[in-house]
Amino acid sequence: MKRAIISADDFGLSVEVNEAIEIAHRDGLLSTASLMVAGPAADDAIERAKRLPTLGVGLHLVVIEGASVLPHQSLPLVTKPDGWFSSSQLGLGVDYFFRPEGRRELTAEITAQFDAFARTGLRLDHANAHKHMHLHPTVGRLMIDIGRNYGLRAVRVPLEPPEPLYAAGTYTDTLGDAALRRWTRLLRHQARSAGMATNDWCFGLAWSGHMTPDRVAALAAHLPEGVSEIYFHPATSKNALLQKLMPTYEHEAEFEALCSSGFRTGLEHAHATACGWQDIMPA
């Protein structure tokens, strides 16, 4: 059986992202979105989400290259004076794993982000992390352990099989598949040990920012058996912040893909059923 969760990241990063998510849910195939609770347009995202009762909204945990909820004074090791996390995966990875003060700050910030999500009044649909930082064993463990106290029941596992990508077009392993698979196995074990649901496969890694209509239509037609999450970074237009953070991303093309007839036709060709995280929850 083939099922597909169609999702969008960075809800709350900009009004343009929020607009695309709202339209893609109403007029396209988008079923879930992941909220940056400290994003510059988080309030706008929350307001839109409350108008969209069928949109599943989860936490897009930010512990790298983004704004923190807690002030820099509370996170002096892992944030810069402007309250943003470093963009260094290696540096933060070392701080989170080896340094006790790093783990204390990480624990406090993850708790603060789940608490901020709870204050929105939205139901917590799922959780994942910006830049897939929940693959880091400490981040993943804390996200699951803390999230469980806030009702977390589903977690993204970013495991992308290459075969559908080869079938859909060109593909080059630039992500270090062997290493990535080891970390995804650990994350899946952590989540399932906590009684949480996970997807089997995840698409949007190799083509991150470039999930264009033609690519997505071909990918959808070649989905594997099981539950596949297909995630996007849509926006109605590219503002200065998106240009600064993701200069090469094709945000508008990804928005177009979510609303394209080819995407829908590809899913039908594969006999894949659209679903949400709530549909795969354990009993």
Disulfide bonds with the S-S distance in Angstrom:
none
